[in-house]
Amino acid sequence: GQLDYFLLRPIESYLKPIAETWKSLLFLLPNDDLYNATFPIIRTPSKNYTVMDYEELFRDTNHENMIPAYHRVKNLTKAMAAPGVEVHCMFSYYGSHGNTDYYYEFLSNTSFPNGAMKIVYEDGDGTINLESARACLQWKFQQAQPVHEKAFYLVEHSALLYDKNLFKYMQELLFKQA
């Protein structure tokens, strides 16, 4: 899932300091362009955290060192303007099996942030949820050029890079008759 890579899942004590240095994981955080700003992505009995609360979440979980890096990358994952060219929006999707983290619920305050939690899943590719993967489809309504959707079903996130159907589709696009 997105947040639990570096923040929520229990990590052996010798790995935690290493994981905290992986600033690139900040790119996987849901952003407020796609997520409802009031929807809690982390829930505890005493407090909920939304996509608007990352700084507070980092402070509350003793990850203050992530705040400067978060400020450097947060706008890089914002919605992009429509590019004004034909777009082929391709993404992997593992079907409607609810295999991608959606939000996390800690049933007691003492379990937050490194203890037992309930993970609620939704559709996606195991890393990115379907809503985020399909974000480029919003360009259909923002430009005159066509925007095509191509989902590669039953393919997990990083496996798409090696999927023979992706290569076949790209060959068809690149070598089609004009």
C-alpha positions in Angstrom: 0.0 0.0 0.0 0.9 3.6 -0.1 1.4 4.9 3.5 2.4 1.7 5.2 5.6 1.3 3.2 7.5 3.6 5.5 5.2 4.6 8.2 2.7 2.2 9.6 3.6 -1.5 9.3 5.8 -2.8 12.1 9.4 -2.8 10.9 12.2 -4.5 12.7 14.1 -2.0 14.8 17.3 -2.3 12.6 15.3 -1.6 9.4 13.3 1.4 10.6 16.1 4.0 10.4 16.8 2.8 6.9 13.2 3.0 5.8 12.9 6.5 7.2 15.6 7.7 4.7 13.7 6.5 1.6 12.3 9.9 0.8 11.1 8.6 -2.6 8.3 6.8 -0.8 6.7 10.2 -0.3 5.7 10.1 -4.0 3.3 7.3 -3.1 1.3 9.4 -0.6 -2.2 10.1 -1.8 -2.6 13.8 -2.7 -5.4 16.2 -2.2 -6.1 16.5 -6.0 -7.4 13.0 -6.1 -8.5 12.2 -2.6 -11.3 13.9 -0.7 -9.6 16.3 1.7 -11.9 15.3 4.5 -11.6 11.5 4.0 -9.5 10.0 6.8 -6.8 7.8 5.4 -5.6 7.0 8.9 -8.2 6.5 11.7 -7.6 6.2 15.4 -10.1 6.4 18.3 -8.9 9.9 19.2 -7.8 11.4 15.9 -8.2 11.0 12.1 -5.6 12.0 9.5 -6.5 13.1 6.0 -4.3 14.0 3.0 -4.3 17.5 4.5 -2.6 16.3 7.7 0.7 14.9 6.6 2.9 17.3 8.6 0.9 16.5 11.7 1.0 12.8 11.0 4.8 13.0 10.6 5.1 14.8 13.9 2.8 12.5 15.8 4.7 9.5 14.6 8.2 10.9 15.3 9.0 11.3 11.6 9.7 15.0 11.6 12.7 14.4 9.3 10.2 13.6 6.5 8.6 17.1 6.6 11.2 19.0 4.5 11.3 16.2 1.9 7.6 16.2 1.8 7.5 19.9 1.0 10.0 19.3 -1.8 8.0 16.6 -3.5 4.3 17.3 -2.6 3.7 19.5 -5.7 5.4 17.1 -8.0 2.5 14.7 -7.6 -0.2 17.3 -8.1 -2.6 17.0 -11.0 -1.0 18.0 -14.2 -2.6 20.2 -16.8 -3.9 18.4 -19.9 -0.9 18.1 -22.3 -2.8 19.0 -25.5 -1.8 15.8 -27.4 -3.3 12.4 -27.8 -2.9 10.4 -24.6 -2.9 6.7 -24.0 -3.6 6.2 -20.3 -2.2 2.8 -19.5 -2.3 1.2 -16.0 -2.3 -2.1 -14.3 -5.3 -3.4 -12.4 -5.6 -6.6 -10.4 -9.3 -6.8 -10.7 -12.0 -6.3 -8.2 -10.2 -8.2 -5.5 -9.7 -5.3 -3.1 -5.9 -5.8 -3.0 -4.7 -2.2 -2.6 -4.6 -0.3 0.7 -7.3 2.3 1.0 -7.1 3.4 4.6 -5.8 2.2 8.0 -7.7 1.9 11.2 -6.1 1.6 14.6 -8.6 0.3 17.1 -6.7 1.6 20.1 -4.6 4.7 20.7 -1.9 2.5 22.2 -1.5 0.6 18.9 -0.8 3.8 16.9 1.4 4.0 14.9 3.4 0.7 15.0 0.9 -1.7 16.5 -2.1 -3.8 15.3 -4.2 -2.1 12.7 -7.0 -2.9 10.3 -6.3 -2.3 6.7 -9.2 -1.6 4.5 -8.6 -2.4 0.8 -10.0 -1.3 -2.5 -9.4 -2.1 -6.1 -6.0 -1.3 -7.7 -2.8 -3.0 -8.6 -1.5 -3.7 -5.1 0.4 -0.4 -4.9 -1.7 2.3 -6.6 -5.5 2.3 -6.3 -7.7 2.4 -9.4 -8.8 6.0 -8.8 -5.2 7.2 -8.8 -4.2 5.0 -11.7 -7.0 6.5 -13.8 -6.3 10.1 -13.0 -5.1 10.9 -16.5 -8.6 10.2 -17.8 -9.7 13.6 -16.4 -7.9 15.1 -19.5 -10.8 13.8 -21.6 -12.8 16.8 -20.4 -9.9 19.3 -20.6 -8.6 19.0 -24.1 -9.8 18.4 -27.7 -7.3 15.6 -28.4 -8.4 12.1 -27.6 -7.6 10.3 -24.3 -7.6 6.5 -24.5 -7.9 4.1 -21.6 -6.1 0.8 -21.5 -6.2 -1.3 -18.4 -4.0 -4.4 -18.1 -6.0 -6.7 -15.9 -4.6 -9.2 -13.3 -1.2 -7.4 -13.5 0.4 -6.1 -10.3 2.1 -2.7 -10.3 5.7 -3.4 -11.0 4.9 -6.5 -13.1 3.3 -4.2 -15.7 6.9 -3.3 -16.8 7.3 -6.9 -18.0 3.8 -7.6 -19.2 3.8 -9.0 -22.8 0.3 -7.5 -23.4 1.7 -4.0 -22.6 4.5 -4.5 -25.2 2.0 -5.8 -27.7 -0.2 -2.8 -27.2 2.7 -0.4 -27.4 3.9 -2.1 -30.6 0.4 -1.7 -32.1 0.4 2.0 -31.2 3.9 2.7 -32.5 3.6 0.8 -35.8 0.0 1.3 -36.7 -0.8 2.6 -40.2 -1.3 6.3 -40.3 
